[in-house]
Amino acid sequence: MYFPTRSSLNLCSEKCRTRHGRRWSATRAAPSGGPDDGRYGDRVQHAATRGTAVVTGASSGIGAATARALAGDGWEVVVGARRIDRLKDVAAATGGRAHALDVTDDASVDAFVARVPDCRLLVNNAGGALGVASVADADVEQWRTMYETNVLGVARLTRGLLPHLEASGDGHVVTIGSIAGHEPYPGGAGYNAAKFAVRAVMSVLRQELLGRPVRVSEIDPGMVETEFSLVRFGGDAERAAQVYEGVTPLTADDVAECVRWVASRPSHVNVDQMIVLARDQAGARQVHRH
């Protein structure tokens, strides 16, 4: 699959620069809400203004990397997460806006959506796994939390921002799933169930929006070295590090580049699903360790 570089995207015609009803200026400043550190400004000067992108779970990992990648590609970024101090750092680095967001709380989601007057791209990234207990030893509260975060969080944000996405005339919902939503494995039942559900939600949404100006995409990564395993193992850093031993895993930036590329396709192109794994990983349970 060919992934164009950012420089190749800079060659868009005047028609490209106005296709979404927003004219771009080479002297355009960084979006309000954060400083232009020069590097960001240079990158924005070479990309059309694409509109507002909302990224959830953006205080670290894939979410933070996605915010950086999208800002560098000309999007005005709005980031949401619970860890507001870290979120503000991401916003400052991208020239974006930061708002507190707990995707498991209706009131928090409503307040967040109310602060986003327009949106053309929603990246549902907030999620995660808790524990590796067997079904026989299942912690039902952990399962409930995973479902709330991974599934209902996606439903809440998508429902709340869908009117803006459709009103933009060229909206896009990109949800970060997982290889765990394709291949169940021992010790992963609660997380598997949540990510299989995410796949179902995205498939239904794609069908329900057919004929309307909103694309729906799902990106399903495998092993990515972020805080994911640290959270899953309750803060046990040694155990989390063992997950990546002898392997060159994906990075958050690798997945963010996939999001950036999918979101940059022409309006008639819908990348329904993308599975991205490290070369050392051939499936949820197939990993080559050096």
Rosetta blueprint (number, residue, H / E / L):
1 M L
2 Y L
3 F L
4 P L
5 T L
6 R H
7 S H
8 S H
9 L H
10 N L
11 L L
12 C L
13 S L
14 E H
15 K H
16 C H
17 R H
18 T H
19 R L
20 H L
21 G L
22 R L
23 R L
24 W L
25 S L
26 A L
27 T L
28 R L
29 A L
30 A L
31 P L
32 S L
33 G L
34 G L
35 P L
36 D L
37 D L
38 G L
39 R H
40 Y H
41 G H
42 D H
43 R H
44 V H
45 Q H
46 H L
47 A L
48 A L
49 T L
50 R L
51 G E
52 T E
53 A E
54 V E
55 V E
56 T E
57 G L
58 A L
59 S L
60 S L
61 G H
62 I H
63 G H
64 A H
65 A H
66 T H
67 A H
68 R H
69 A H
70 L H
71 A H
72 G H
73 D L
74 G L
75 W E
76 E E
77 V E
78 V E
79 V E
80 G E
81 A E
82 R L
83 R L
84 I H
85 D H
86 R H
87 L H
88 K H
89 D H
90 V H
91 A H
92 A H
93 A H
94 T H
95 G L
96 G L
97 R E
98 A E
99 H E
100 A E
101 L L
102 D L
103 V L
104 T L
105 D L
106 D H
107 A H
108 S H
109 V H
110 D H
111 A H
112 F H
113 V H
114 A H
115 R L
116 V L
117 P L
118 D L
119 C L
120 R L
121 L E
122 L E
123 V E
124 N E
125 N L
126 A L
127 G L
128 G L
129 A L
130 L L
131 G L
132 V L
133 A L
134 S L
135 V L
136 A L
137 D L
138 A L
139 D L
140 V H
141 E H
142 Q H
143 W H
144 R H
145 T H
146 M H
147 Y H
148 E H
149 T H
150 N H
151 V H
152 L H
153 G H
154 V H
155 A H
156 R H
157 L H
158 T H
159 R H
160 G H
161 L H
162 L H
163 P H
164 H H
165 L H
166 E H
167 A H
168 S L
169 G L
170 D L
171 G E
172 H E
173 V E
174 V E
175 T E
176 I E
177 G L
178 S L
179 I H
180 A H
181 G H
182 H L
183 E L
184 P L
185 Y L
186 P L
187 G L
188 G L
189 A H
190 G H
191 Y H
192 N H
193 A H
194 A H
195 K H
196 F H
197 A H
198 V H
199 R H
200 A H
201 V H
202 M H
203 S H
204 V H
205 L H
206 R H
207 Q H
208 E H
209 L L
210 L L
211 G L
212 R L
213 P L
214 V E
215 R E
216 V E
217 S E
218 E E
219 I E
220 D E
221 P E
222 G L
223 M L
224 V E
225 E L
226 T L
227 E L
228 F H
229 S H
230 L H
231 V H
232 R H
233 F L
234 G L
235 G L
236 D L
237 A H
238 E H
239 R H
240 A H
241 A H
242 Q H
243 V L
244 Y L
245 E L
246 G L
247 V L
248 T L
249 P L
250 L E
251 T L
252 A H
253 D H
254 D H
255 V H
256 A H
257 E H
258 C H
259 V H
260 R H
261 W H
262 V H
263 A H
264 S L
265 R L
266 P L
267 S L
268 H L
269 V L
270 N L
271 V L
272 D L
273 Q E
274 M E
275 I E
276 V E
277 L L
278 A L
279 R L
280 D L
281 Q E
282 A L
283 G L
284 A L
285 R L
286 Q L
287 V E
288 H L
289 R L
290 H L
